Amino acid sequence: MSARQAWALVRDTVREAGARWVFWGFYGLSTALILFFLFLLRIDVIEGARATVTLFGETSPRAVPVERLVRGFQGAVAAFLYVAGMGLAIFASAGLMAAVVEPGRIEWLLSKPLPRTRLLLWRFAGNVLLVCVNVSYLVVGVWLILGSKTGIWDKSFLVAALTTTFMFVVLLSVVTLAVVLTGSAVLATMVAFALMVVSPLLAQHRLMVKLLDSEFWRDVWRFLYYVLPKVFEVGKINMDLLRGRPVESWMPVWSSALFAAVVLTLALVLFARRSY
C-alpha cells in the first residue's frame, strides 16, 4: 500500500507538470539542442586525430584536435545545463511544490489517509524524477551523437547529469522550505536564485577575509560560506571532472548535501505541524 501511494503521488506530480506545460518546454529545449548536434553540426575527422566543423554551410578554417573539440562542446553543454537548465527546473518546480499548499487543495490532500511528511516528500521526489529524466535525456543524447560522429566516448561527460541533478535537489530543498513557510512559488524561486547568484561571491572567502577590516564580518562571511550550498564550487568540480583535472576538495559536495538534508527535514517537520 505504501509503494502504491508513493507511485500515485509521484504520478500526480508528473501529470500536473504536463498540464502546466513548463516541463514540456524544458524537454523541448533539450530536444532542440540534441537536434542541433545531430543535424546542423557536421564534424569531419581527419586521419582520426583532427577535425573540422561545418555549421550552416560554413566550415572552420583549420582542423583542431578531435578530443579538444569534443571536450569543448561537452563543456559548453554542461555549463548551459548547470546554469540555465537548472534555473528553468527550479522555476518550474517551485510552482509544483507551491500547488500542494494552495487553499482548497491542501485541505483536500490532508483529508486523505496519508502522513503529511509522506505527502510532501513524494511531491519532492516527483520533481526530482522529472528533472533527472530530462537532464539524463540531454546529456546521454549529446554524448551518443558526439561519440558516433567523432569516435570519442568520454564517459566523464555523463557526470554532468549527476552533478546537475544533485545541485537541483539541494536547491529544491530550499524551495520546499520557502513554500512551506510562505506558500509563495515566486518567493521560493527568488530565494533559490539568490543562492545561485551569491555562491560565486562566497566562494572568494579567502580573498574577502583579507579585504574585510572587521573580525565580526570575517566571521559572518566564513559562516555563510560554510553553511550555504556551494553551487559555484560544485559546478567547478563538474568542469574539473569533465576536463580530466584532479578535484582539489570534495567538501563543497558533502557540505551542500548536509545543508539539503537539514533544510528538507526542517520543511517536513514544519509541514507536519502547521495548521492549514
Secondary structure by P-SEA (a helix, b strand, c coil): caaaaaaaaaaaaaaaaaaaaaaaaaaaaaaaaaaaacccbbbbbccccccccccccccccccccaaaaaaaaaaaaaaaaacaaaaaaaaaaaaaaaccccaaaaaaaaaccccaaaaaaaaaaaaaaaaaaaaaaaaaaaaaaaaaacccccccccaaaaaaaaaaaaaaaaaaaaaaacccaaaaaaaaaaaaaaaaaaaaaaaaaaacccaaaaaaaaaaaaccccaaaaaaaaaaaaaccccccaaaaaaaaaaaaaaaaaaaaaaacccc
